[in-house]
Amino acid sequence: MILAVFERHLGELAEGWFDAASGEAHRGGTAPLETVFGVREIPVETAAAVRATTERLVEGGTIPVKEPWRVLEVLLSCCGAAAPTGGKGA
């Protein structure tokens, strides 16, 4: 039952690192992906596409092999969003 309550409030956990008013992080460090998206799972078709794209970007040298999460930065740049600065991997 505790896990069910936790699952329903995943998005709210972002309050520990995200300022909704400014749209920016209010602390350094890392954030669990569940708090970014508010869900723990994604459809396998989407996961496969993300995985294949990540591998392609690693093989092409666009993102470092030990920092696969940088695929999100590539996505942000494609959408015209400013890339975050100073991001350090987990």
C-alpha positions in Angstrom: 0.0 0.0 0.0 2.8 2.4 0.8 4.4 1.7 -2.6 1.0 2.5 -4.3 0.9 5.9 -2.6 4.5 6.5 -3.5 3.8 5.6 -7.2 0.8 8.0 -7.4 3.0 10.9 -6.2 6.2 10.3 -8.3 5.9 13.7 -10.0 5.7 15.5 -6.7 9.1 14.2 -5.7 10.6 16.7 -8.2 9.9 19.4 -5.6 13.2 18.2 -3.9 15.2 19.5 -6.9 12.9 21.4 -9.3 11.5 25.0 -9.0 8.3 24.9 -11.0 8.1 28.7 -11.0 11.5 29.3 -12.7 11.7 25.9 -14.5 15.1 25.4 -13.1 16.8 23.1 -10.7 17.3 24.6 -7.2 20.1 22.3 -6.2 23.0 20.5 -7.8 23.4 16.7 -8.1 21.2 14.2 -9.8 17.5 13.5 -10.0 15.7 10.2 -10.4 14.1 9.8 -13.8 10.8 9.0 -12.2 10.7 12.5 -10.8 11.4 14.0 -14.2 8.6 12.2 -16.0 6.3 11.3 -13.1 6.1 7.7 -14.2 8.3 4.7 -13.6 7.7 2.9 -16.9 7.4 3.7 -20.6 6.1 1.6 -23.5 8.6 -0.9 -24.7 8.4 0.5 -28.2 9.4 3.9 -26.9 12.1 2.4 -24.7 13.5 0.5 -27.7 13.6 3.7 -29.8 15.4 5.6 -27.0 17.9 2.8 -26.5 18.7 2.5 -30.2 19.1 6.2 -30.6 21.3 6.4 -27.5 23.5 3.6 -28.9 23.7 5.3 -32.2 24.8 8.6 -30.6 27.4 6.9 -28.5 28.8 5.0 -31.5 28.9 8.3 -33.4 30.7 10.1 -30.6 27.9 12.6 -30.0 27.5 11.5 -26.3 30.0 9.7 -24.0 29.5 6.0 -23.5 29.4 6.5 -19.7 26.8 9.3 -19.9 23.9 7.9 -21.9 21.5 10.3 -20.2 23.0 13.0 -22.4 20.6 11.8 -25.1 18.1 14.0 -23.3 20.3 17.0 -23.9 20.4 16.2 -27.6 16.6 16.0 -27.6 16.5 19.4 -25.8 18.8 21.0 -28.3 16.7 19.7 -31.2 13.6 21.3 -29.6 15.3 24.7 -29.3 15.6 24.4 -25.5 18.7 25.7 -23.8 21.1 22.9 -22.9 21.7 22.6 -19.1 25.1 23.6 -17.9 27.4 21.8 -15.6 25.5 18.5 -15.6 27.5 15.7 -14.0 26.6 12.1 -14.4 25.6 9.8 -11.6 
